[in-house]
Amino acid sequence: MRRLVVSLRGMLGVALLDVAPLLRQPGWIIQDASMTAAFVIMLWALGGSFGLKNAVIGMVVAMIFAGGVNGVGQSLGYDKITRILEMYVASPISIPRYFLGVFLGELMWIPTMLIPLAAVSLLTNQLPVLSVTLLASLPLLFISVSIGVLIGFGVRNPTNISAITNPVSFILSFLPPVYYPASFLPPLVREAALATPTAATAELARWLVFKEAPVQPIYLIVVLATWTAASVLLAARYGRPRFE
């Protein structure tokens, strides 16, 4: 019991250090809330109810993916640059506890976008869409965290880790059909675009919401299962800190 309490205290300490910028500079909350509201309003204005549903789906998928790739990846990378990771390794906090602490700390950032999105969904009767998308995005959480671990620990000299994580997160959240349906794409491009984990997640959510999809839902499930298995296995094999 004592060992469990010590482990939890260690993980909580790492999490609080990781989320310290949010606690000390709450202006981040205003930025994330404003960005969430802006995207929802723009897509709602352009597409009415259809645009609103796609806005909710896109925001959830992008938020989950960025939480793993940007959040976890940047935390691990910057801890490596600043030698904070070495401090943790030399302390009684093990690497698994450190990683779980970082993961817990990054989860604390998600409500800064999820709460305003939930408020908008409640006011516009879109809570079922929000709930369905969150459920469909559970595999994406494992995928994004695994990618974040691979980038954060895998880059040998991450002088600016955000120069890697930001493009990965942005490209996979905005170019593929995440905020828009895959049915808008030409058939030759559609299946290739839906092979990305973000687009497959968003399209799976659309199938659950609209009861229709431009491809067989089994294709989307296979894509997500493949990404989940491959990313988790690669993170378990190669996602370890390396010290020069």
Secondary structure, 3 states (H helix, E strand, C coil): CHHHHHHHHHHHHHHHHHCHHHHHCCHHHHHHHHHHHHHHHHHHHHHHHHHHHHHHHHHHHHHHHHHHHHHHHHHHHHHHHCCHHHHHHHCCCCHHHHHHHHHHHHHCCCHHHHHHHHHHHHHCCCHHHHHHHHHHCHHHHHHHHHHHHHHHHHCCCCCCCHHHHHHHHHHHHHCCCCCCCHHHCCHHHHHHHCCCHHHHHHHHHHHHHHCCCCCCHHHHHHHHHHHHHHHHHHHHHHCCCCCC
